[in-house]
Amino acid sequence: MGKYFGTDGFRGEANRELTAMHAFQLGQFLGSFYGSQARRARVVIGKDTRASGYMLEDALCAGLTSAGADAYLLHVTPTPSVSYVARTEGFDCGVMISASHNPYWDNGIKLMNGVGEKMDDALQDELEAYIDGDPNSIPWAVEDLSLIHISEPTR
């Protein structure tokens, strides 16, 4: 288990251990990791009914699109549906925003690979390194987001 990811995703109290910035960075990393100059990453996202899920979903989508990826929203749905859609519809990966049986103030982000299984631990380790590293290490998609034009961030 890493700093952020445990046995079943990134979990914690919303806006304390798991923030909108974490979700944004996760989206940015996934968009960059699965995307390329020739192809946009495709990520499917679902969530449960927790109020913080809307915040995390929006931040995740912002991170994905900032890296030139496409986000497909299933909105409120059970976790197995994200796994199924990721596997059967050719997505690069799936993300479920849910803390399952934990208290309502908690939330979590579960990552699934393109075959609908739990994301590889090594990739989660890379994601953690990105969250704790240089936020400018991933370039931003600019100009026409339907084409991938990459430039360095200007922060």
PyMOL commands that place a pseudoatom at each C-alpha (Angstrom):
pseudoatom trace, name=CA, resn=MET, resi=1, chain=A, elem=C, hetatm=0, pos=[0.000, 0.000, 0.000]
pseudoatom trace, name=CA, resn=GLY, resi=2, chain=A, elem=C, hetatm=0, pos=[1.213, 3.439, -0.893]
pseudoatom trace, name=CA, resn=LYS, resi=3, chain=A, elem=C, hetatm=0, pos=[0.777, 6.884, 0.580]
pseudoatom trace, name=CA, resn=TYR, resi=4, chain=A, elem=C, hetatm=0, pos=[-2.585, 7.548, -1.126]
pseudoatom trace, name=CA, resn=PHE, resi=5, chain=A, elem=C, hetatm=0, pos=[-3.726, 4.242, -2.615]
pseudoatom trace, name=CA, resn=GLY, resi=6, chain=A, elem=C, hetatm=0, pos=[-4.700, 1.406, -0.305]
pseudoatom trace, name=CA, resn=THR, resi=7, chain=A, elem=C, hetatm=0, pos=[-6.129, -1.997, -1.090]
pseudoatom trace, name=CA, resn=ASP, resi=8, chain=A, elem=C, hetatm=0, pos=[-9.161, -0.510, -2.860]
pseudoatom trace, name=CA, resn=GLY, resi=9, chain=A, elem=C, hetatm=0, pos=[-8.242, 2.882, -4.257]
pseudoatom trace, name=CA, resn=PHE, resi=10, chain=A, elem=C, hetatm=0, pos=[-7.583, 6.358, -2.878]
pseudoatom trace, name=CA, resn=ARG, resi=11, chain=A, elem=C, hetatm=0, pos=[-9.821, 6.873, 0.160]
pseudoatom trace, name=CA, resn=GLY, resi=12, chain=A, elem=C, hetatm=0, pos=[-10.258, 9.499, 2.806]
pseudoatom trace, name=CA, resn=GLU, resi=13, chain=A, elem=C, hetatm=0, pos=[-12.402, 12.232, 4.242]
pseudoatom trace, name=CA, resn=ALA, resi=14, chain=A, elem=C, hetatm=0, pos=[-13.541, 14.531, 1.448]
pseudoatom trace, name=CA, resn=ASN, resi=15, chain=A, elem=C, hetatm=0, pos=[-11.586, 17.813, 1.375]
pseudoatom trace, name=CA, resn=ARG, resi=16, chain=A, elem=C, hetatm=0, pos=[-9.130, 16.558, 3.979]
pseudoatom trace, name=CA, resn=GLU, resi=17, chain=A, elem=C, hetatm=0, pos=[-7.302, 13.438, 2.783]
pseudoatom trace, name=CA, resn=LEU, resi=18, chain=A, elem=C, hetatm=0, pos=[-9.021, 13.366, -0.628]
pseudoatom trace, name=CA, resn=THR, resi=19, chain=A, elem=C, hetatm=0, pos=[-9.387, 16.776, -2.269]
pseudoatom trace, name=CA, resn=ALA, resi=20, chain=A, elem=C, hetatm=0, pos=[-10.534, 18.158, -5.597]
pseudoatom trace, name=CA, resn=MET, resi=21, chain=A, elem=C, hetatm=0, pos=[-6.862, 18.851, -6.375]
pseudoatom trace, name=CA, resn=HIS, resi=22, chain=A, elem=C, hetatm=0, pos=[-6.065, 15.156, -5.911]
pseudoatom trace, name=CA, resn=ALA, resi=23, chain=A, elem=C, hetatm=0, pos=[-8.856, 14.266, -8.347]
pseudoatom trace, name=CA, resn=PHE, resi=24, chain=A, elem=C, hetatm=0, pos=[-7.617, 16.876, -10.838]
pseudoatom trace, name=CA, resn=GLN, resi=25, chain=A, elem=C, hetatm=0, pos=[-4.058, 15.527, -10.654]
pseudoatom trace, name=CA, resn=LEU, resi=26, chain=A, elem=C, hetatm=0, pos=[-5.299, 11.962, -11.012]
pseudoatom trace, name=CA, resn=GLY, resi=27, chain=A, elem=C, hetatm=0, pos=[-7.216, 12.937, -14.154]
pseudoatom trace, name=CA, resn=GLN, resi=28, chain=A, elem=C, hetatm=0, pos=[-4.267, 14.852, -15.568]
pseudoatom trace, name=CA, resn=PHE, resi=29, chain=A, elem=C, hetatm=0, pos=[-1.951, 11.892, -15.001]
pseudoatom trace, name=CA, resn=LEU, resi=30, chain=A, elem=C, hetatm=0, pos=[-4.350, 9.362, -16.537]
pseudoatom trace, name=CA, resn=GLY, resi=31, chain=A, elem=C, hetatm=0, pos=[-5.019, 11.596, -19.546]
pseudoatom trace, name=CA, resn=SER, resi=32, chain=A, elem=C, hetatm=0, pos=[-1.325, 11.991, -20.179]
pseudoatom trace, name=CA, resn=PHE, resi=33, chain=A, elem=C, hetatm=0, pos=[-0.422, 8.355, -19.450]
pseudoatom trace, name=CA, resn=TYR, resi=34, chain=A, elem=C, hetatm=0, pos=[-3.019, 6.853, -21.786]
pseudoatom trace, name=CA, resn=GLY, resi=35, chain=A, elem=C, hetatm=0, pos=[-2.985, 9.585, -24.404]
pseudoatom trace, name=CA, resn=SER, resi=36, chain=A, elem=C, hetatm=0, pos=[-0.467, 10.374, -27.099]
pseudoatom trace, name=CA, resn=GLN, resi=37, chain=A, elem=C, hetatm=0, pos=[0.050, 12.812, -29.947]
pseudoatom trace, name=CA, resn=ALA, resi=38, chain=A, elem=C, hetatm=0, pos=[-1.818, 10.391, -32.191]
pseudoatom trace, name=CA, resn=ARG, resi=39, chain=A, elem=C, hetatm=0, pos=[-4.698, 9.360, -29.904]
pseudoatom trace, name=CA, resn=ARG, resi=40, chain=A, elem=C, hetatm=0, pos=[-6.758, 10.884, -27.124]
pseudoatom trace, name=CA, resn=ALA, resi=41, chain=A, elem=C, hetatm=0, pos=[-7.216, 8.843, -23.953]
pseudoatom trace, name=CA, resn=ARG, resi=42, chain=A, elem=C, hetatm=0, pos=[-10.773, 7.639, -23.262]
pseudoatom trace, name=CA, resn=VAL, resi=43, chain=A, elem=C, hetatm=0, pos=[-11.810, 7.308, -19.611]
pseudoatom trace, name=CA, resn=VAL, resi=44, chain=A, elem=C, hetatm=0, pos=[-15.222, 6.256, -18.258]
pseudoatom trace, name=CA, resn=ILE, resi=45, chain=A, elem=C, hetatm=0, pos=[-16.303, 7.593, -14.854]
pseudoatom trace, name=CA, resn=GLY, resi=46, chain=A, elem=C, hetatm=0, pos=[-19.048, 6.600, -12.428]
pseudoatom trace, name=CA, resn=LYS, resi=47, chain=A, elem=C, hetatm=0, pos=[-19.958, 7.751, -8.936]
pseudoatom trace, name=CA, resn=ASP, resi=48, chain=A, elem=C, hetatm=0, pos=[-22.229, 6.994, -6.007]
pseudoatom trace, name=CA, resn=THR, resi=49, chain=A, elem=C, hetatm=0, pos=[-24.632, 9.503, -4.444]
pseudoatom trace, name=CA, resn=ARG, resi=50, chain=A, elem=C, hetatm=0, pos=[-22.289, 11.191, -1.962]
pseudoatom trace, name=CA, resn=ALA, resi=51, chain=A, elem=C, hetatm=0, pos=[-22.337, 14.984, -2.272]
pseudoatom trace, name=CA, resn=SER, resi=52, chain=A, elem=C, hetatm=0, pos=[-18.530, 15.116, -2.563]
pseudoatom trace, name=CA, resn=GLY, resi=53, chain=A, elem=C, hetatm=0, pos=[-18.724, 12.802, -5.595]
pseudoatom trace, name=CA, resn=TYR, resi=54, chain=A, elem=C, hetatm=0, pos=[-19.932, 15.692, -7.742]
pseudoatom trace, name=CA, resn=MET, resi=55, chain=A, elem=C, hetatm=0, pos=[-16.930, 17.801, -6.740]
pseudoatom trace, name=CA, resn=LEU, resi=56, chain=A, elem=C, hetatm=0, pos=[-14.497, 14.936, -7.370]
pseudoatom trace, name=CA, resn=GLU, resi=57, chain=A, elem=C, hetatm=0, pos=[-16.131, 14.029, -10.696]
pseudoatom trace, name=CA, resn=ASP, resi=58, chain=A, elem=C, hetatm=0, pos=[-15.855, 17.616, -11.968]
pseudoatom trace, name=CA, resn=ALA, resi=59, chain=A, elem=C, hetatm=0, pos=[-12.233, 17.908, -10.839]
pseudoatom trace, name=CA, resn=LEU, resi=60, chain=A, elem=C, hetatm=0, pos=[-11.342, 14.536, -12.380]
pseudoatom trace, name=CA, resn=CYS, resi=61, chain=A, elem=C, hetatm=0, pos=[-12.917, 15.593, -15.696]
pseudoatom trace, name=CA, resn=ALA, resi=62, chain=A, elem=C, hetatm=0, pos=[-11.049, 18.899, -15.594]
pseudoatom trace, name=CA, resn=GLY, resi=63, chain=A, elem=C, hetatm=0, pos=[-7.755, 17.062, -15.108]
pseudoatom trace, name=CA, resn=LEU, resi=64, chain=A, elem=C, hetatm=0, pos=[-8.498, 14.623, -17.922]
pseudoatom trace, name=CA, resn=THR, resi=65, chain=A, elem=C, hetatm=0, pos=[-9.466, 17.289, -20.426]
pseudoatom trace, name=CA, resn=SER, resi=66, chain=A, elem=C, hetatm=0, pos=[-6.530, 19.507, -19.429]
pseudoatom trace, name=CA, resn=ALA, resi=67, chain=A, elem=C, hetatm=0, pos=[-4.293, 16.655, -20.629]
pseudoatom trace, name=CA, resn=GLY, resi=68, chain=A, elem=C, hetatm=0, pos=[-6.270, 16.224, -23.861]
pseudoatom trace, name=CA, resn=ALA, resi=69, chain=A, elem=C, hetatm=0, pos=[-8.323, 13.180, -22.807]
pseudoatom trace, name=CA, resn=ASP, resi=70, chain=A, elem=C, hetatm=0, pos=[-12.022, 12.471, -23.249]
pseudoatom trace, name=CA, resn=ALA, resi=71, chain=A, elem=C, hetatm=0, pos=[-14.129, 11.790, -20.148]
pseudoatom trace, name=CA, resn=TYR, resi=72, chain=A, elem=C, hetatm=0, pos=[-17.344, 9.781, -20.443]
pseudoatom trace, name=CA, resn=LEU, resi=73, chain=A, elem=C, hetatm=0, pos=[-19.706, 10.125, -17.486]
pseudoatom trace, name=CA, resn=LEU, resi=74, chain=A, elem=C, hetatm=0, pos=[-21.995, 7.346, -16.317]
pseudoatom trace, name=CA, resn=HIS, resi=75, chain=A, elem=C, hetatm=0, pos=[-23.036, 9.562, -13.363]
pseudoatom trace, name=CA, resn=VAL, resi=76, chain=A, elem=C, hetatm=0, pos=[-24.647, 7.654, -10.441]
pseudoatom trace, name=CA, resn=THR, resi=77, chain=A, elem=C, hetatm=0, pos=[-24.051, 3.967, -11.072]
pseudoatom trace, name=CA, resn=PRO, resi=78, chain=A, elem=C, hetatm=0, pos=[-22.757, 0.850, -9.276]
pseudoatom trace, name=CA, resn=THR, resi=79, chain=A, elem=C, hetatm=0, pos=[-19.062, 0.025, -9.416]
pseudoatom trace, name=CA, resn=PRO, resi=80, chain=A, elem=C, hetatm=0, pos=[-19.459, -3.131, -11.546]
pseudoatom trace, name=CA, resn=SER, resi=81, chain=A, elem=C, hetatm=0, pos=[-21.036, -1.064, -14.341]
pseudoatom trace, name=CA, resn=VAL, resi=82, chain=A, elem=C, hetatm=0, pos=[-17.872, 1.038, -14.683]
pseudoatom trace, name=CA, resn=SER, resi=83, chain=A, elem=C, hetatm=0, pos=[-15.797, -2.132, -14.886]
pseudoatom trace, name=CA, resn=TYR, resi=84, chain=A, elem=C, hetatm=0, pos=[-18.147, -3.613, -17.488]
pseudoatom trace, name=CA, resn=VAL, resi=85, chain=A, elem=C, hetatm=0, pos=[-18.265, -0.489, -19.673]
pseudoatom trace, name=CA, resn=ALA, resi=86, chain=A, elem=C, hetatm=0, pos=[-14.475, -0.026, -19.501]
pseudoatom trace, name=CA, resn=ARG, resi=87, chain=A, elem=C, hetatm=0, pos=[-14.003, -3.616, -20.663]
pseudoatom trace, name=CA, resn=THR, resi=88, chain=A, elem=C, hetatm=0, pos=[-16.707, -3.874, -23.326]
pseudoatom trace, name=CA, resn=GLU, resi=89, chain=A, elem=C, hetatm=0, pos=[-16.537, -0.401, -24.878]
pseudoatom trace, name=CA, resn=GLY, resi=90, chain=A, elem=C, hetatm=0, pos=[-12.782, -0.108, -25.419]
pseudoatom trace, name=CA, resn=PHE, resi=91, chain=A, elem=C, hetatm=0, pos=[-11.917, 2.474, -22.765]
pseudoatom trace, name=CA, resn=ASP, resi=92, chain=A, elem=C, hetatm=0, pos=[-8.338, 2.955, -21.624]
pseudoatom trace, name=CA, resn=CYS, resi=93, chain=A, elem=C, hetatm=0, pos=[-9.470, 2.838, -18.031]
pseudoatom trace, name=CA, resn=GLY, resi=94, chain=A, elem=C, hetatm=0, pos=[-12.397, 3.332, -15.685]
pseudoatom trace, name=CA, resn=VAL, resi=95, chain=A, elem=C, hetatm=0, pos=[-12.773, 5.379, -12.527]
pseudoatom trace, name=CA, resn=MET, resi=96, chain=A, elem=C, hetatm=0, pos=[-15.371, 4.890, -9.794]
pseudoatom trace, name=CA, resn=ILE, resi=97, chain=A, elem=C, hetatm=0, pos=[-15.894, 7.617, -7.205]
pseudoatom trace, name=CA, resn=SER, resi=98, chain=A, elem=C, hetatm=0, pos=[-17.241, 5.853, -4.115]
pseudoatom trace, name=CA, resn=ALA, resi=99, chain=A, elem=C, hetatm=0, pos=[-16.309, 4.990, -0.569]
pseudoatom trace, name=CA, resn=SER, resi=100, chain=A, elem=C, hetatm=0, pos=[-18.671, 1.998, -0.463]
pseudoatom trace, name=CA, resn=HIS, resi=101, chain=A, elem=C, hetatm=0, pos=[-19.736, 1.308, 3.108]
pseudoatom trace, name=CA, resn=ASN, resi=102, chain=A, elem=C, hetatm=0, pos=[-17.664, 4.079, 4.738]
pseudoatom trace, name=CA, resn=PRO, resi=103, chain=A, elem=C, hetatm=0, pos=[-19.308, 7.130, 6.392]
pseudoatom trace, name=CA, resn=TYR, resi=104, chain=A, elem=C, hetatm=0, pos=[-20.906, 9.749, 4.117]
pseudoatom trace, name=CA, resn=TRP, resi=105, chain=A, elem=C, hetatm=0, pos=[-18.145, 12.295, 4.743]
pseudoatom trace, name=CA, resn=ASP, resi=106, chain=A, elem=C, hetatm=0, pos=[-15.569, 9.929, 3.251]
pseudoatom trace, name=CA, resn=ASN, resi=107, chain=A, elem=C, hetatm=0, pos=[-15.107, 9.273, -0.427]
pseudoatom trace, name=CA, resn=GLY, resi=108, chain=A, elem=C, hetatm=0, pos=[-12.792, 7.287, -2.638]
pseudoatom trace, name=CA, resn=ILE, resi=109, chain=A, elem=C, hetatm=0, pos=[-11.470, 6.936, -6.153]
pseudoatom trace, name=CA, resn=LYS, resi=110, chain=A, elem=C, hetatm=0, pos=[-11.092, 3.421, -7.525]
pseudoatom trace, name=CA, resn=LEU, resi=111, chain=A, elem=C, hetatm=0, pos=[-9.070, 2.926, -10.705]
pseudoatom trace, name=CA, resn=MET, resi=112, chain=A, elem=C, hetatm=0, pos=[-9.700, 0.141, -13.207]
pseudoatom trace, name=CA, resn=ASN, resi=113, chain=A, elem=C, hetatm=0, pos=[-7.664, -0.802, -16.241]
pseudoatom trace, name=CA, resn=GLY, resi=114, chain=A, elem=C, hetatm=0, pos=[-9.085, -1.256, -19.742]
pseudoatom trace, name=CA, resn=VAL, resi=115, chain=A, elem=C, hetatm=0, pos=[-10.224, -4.801, -18.984]
pseudoatom trace, name=CA, resn=GLY, resi=116, chain=A, elem=C, hetatm=0, pos=[-12.196, -3.670, -15.931]
pseudoatom trace, name=CA, resn=GLU, resi=117, chain=A, elem=C, hetatm=0, pos=[-9.811, -4.978, -13.278]
pseudoatom trace, name=CA, resn=LYS, resi=118, chain=A, elem=C, hetatm=0, pos=[-8.104, -3.141, -10.441]
pseudoatom trace, name=CA, resn=MET, resi=119, chain=A, elem=C, hetatm=0, pos=[-5.384, -0.815, -11.716]
pseudoatom trace, name=CA, resn=ASP, resi=120, chain=A, elem=C, hetatm=0, pos=[-1.840, -2.151, -11.522]
pseudoatom trace, name=CA, resn=ASP, resi=121, chain=A, elem=C, hetatm=0, pos=[-0.017, -1.216, -8.292]
pseudoatom trace, name=CA, resn=ALA, resi=122, chain=A, elem=C, hetatm=0, pos=[3.010, 0.022, -10.254]
pseudoatom trace, name=CA, resn=LEU, resi=123, chain=A, elem=C, hetatm=0, pos=[0.849, 2.545, -12.124]
pseudoatom trace, name=CA, resn=GLN, resi=124, chain=A, elem=C, hetatm=0, pos=[-0.696, 3.683, -8.843]
pseudoatom trace, name=CA, resn=ASP, resi=125, chain=A, elem=C, hetatm=0, pos=[2.842, 4.183, -7.504]
pseudoatom trace, name=CA, resn=GLU, resi=126, chain=A, elem=C, hetatm=0, pos=[3.632, 6.386, -10.526]
pseudoatom trace, name=CA, resn=LEU, resi=127, chain=A, elem=C, hetatm=0, pos=[0.464, 8.355, -9.888]
pseudoatom trace, name=CA, resn=GLU, resi=128, chain=A, elem=C, hetatm=0, pos=[1.434, 8.912, -6.253]
pseudoatom trace, name=CA, resn=ALA, resi=129, chain=A, elem=C, hetatm=0, pos=[4.868, 10.127, -7.345]
pseudoatom trace, name=CA, resn=TYR, resi=130, chain=A, elem=C, hetatm=0, pos=[3.186, 12.605, -9.700]
pseudoatom trace, name=CA, resn=ILE, resi=131, chain=A, elem=C, hetatm=0, pos=[0.860, 13.899, -6.948]
pseudoatom trace, name=CA, resn=ASP, resi=132, chain=A, elem=C, hetatm=0, pos=[3.860, 14.524, -4.680]
pseudoatom trace, name=CA, resn=GLY, resi=133, chain=A, elem=C, hetatm=0, pos=[6.112, 15.760, -7.498]
pseudoatom trace, name=CA, resn=ASP, resi=134, chain=A, elem=C, hetatm=0, pos=[6.211, 18.585, -10.009]
pseudoatom trace, name=CA, resn=PRO, resi=135, chain=A, elem=C, hetatm=0, pos=[2.692, 19.620, -11.107]
pseudoatom trace, name=CA, resn=ASN, resi=136, chain=A, elem=C, hetatm=0, pos=[4.200, 21.083, -14.293]
pseudoatom trace, name=CA, resn=SER, resi=137, chain=A, elem=C, hetatm=0, pos=[5.661, 17.761, -15.423]
pseudoatom trace, name=CA, resn=ILE, resi=138, chain=A, elem=C, hetatm=0, pos=[2.558, 16.977, -17.480]
pseudoatom trace, name=CA, resn=PRO, resi=139, chain=A, elem=C, hetatm=0, pos=[1.916, 19.276, -20.439]
pseudoatom trace, name=CA, resn=TRP, resi=140, chain=A, elem=C, hetatm=0, pos=[-1.445, 20.962, -21.030]
pseudoatom trace, name=CA, resn=ALA, resi=141, chain=A, elem=C, hetatm=0, pos=[-3.610, 20.410, -24.093]
pseudoatom trace, name=CA, resn=VAL, resi=142, chain=A, elem=C, hetatm=0, pos=[-4.216, 23.746, -25.840]
pseudoatom trace, name=CA, resn=GLU, resi=143, chain=A, elem=C, hetatm=0, pos=[-5.906, 25.208, -28.919]
pseudoatom trace, name=CA, resn=ASP, resi=144, chain=A, elem=C, hetatm=0, pos=[-8.503, 22.862, -30.417]
pseudoatom trace, name=CA, resn=LEU, resi=145, chain=A, elem=C, hetatm=0, pos=[-8.973, 20.159, -27.779]
pseudoatom trace, name=CA, resn=SER, resi=146, chain=A, elem=C, hetatm=0, pos=[-10.370, 17.831, -30.443]
pseudoatom trace, name=CA, resn=LEU, resi=147, chain=A, elem=C, hetatm=0, pos=[-6.790, 17.651, -31.684]
pseudoatom trace, name=CA, resn=ILE, resi=148, chain=A, elem=C, hetatm=0, pos=[-3.927, 17.201, -29.312]
pseudoatom trace, name=CA, resn=HIS, resi=149, chain=A, elem=C, hetatm=0, pos=[-1.704, 20.274, -29.299]
pseudoatom trace, name=CA, resn=ILE, resi=150, chain=A, elem=C, hetatm=0, pos=[0.599, 20.132, -26.310]
pseudoatom trace, name=CA, resn=SER, resi=151, chain=A, elem=C, hetatm=0, pos=[2.395, 23.039, -24.675]
pseudoatom trace, name=CA, resn=GLU, resi=152, chain=A, elem=C, hetatm=0, pos=[4.110, 23.543, -21.372]
pseudoatom trace, name=CA, resn=PRO, resi=153, chain=A, elem=C, hetatm=0, pos=[1.971, 25.045, -18.581]
pseudoatom trace, name=CA, resn=THR, resi=154, chain=A, elem=C, hetatm=0, pos=[2.363, 28.765, -17.926]
pseudoatom trace, name=CA, resn=ARG, resi=155, chain=A, elem=C, hetatm=0, pos=[1.799, 29.031, -14.171]
for i in range(1, 155): cmd.bond("trace and resi %d" % i, "trace and resi %d" % (i + 1))
show_as sticks, trace
zoom trace
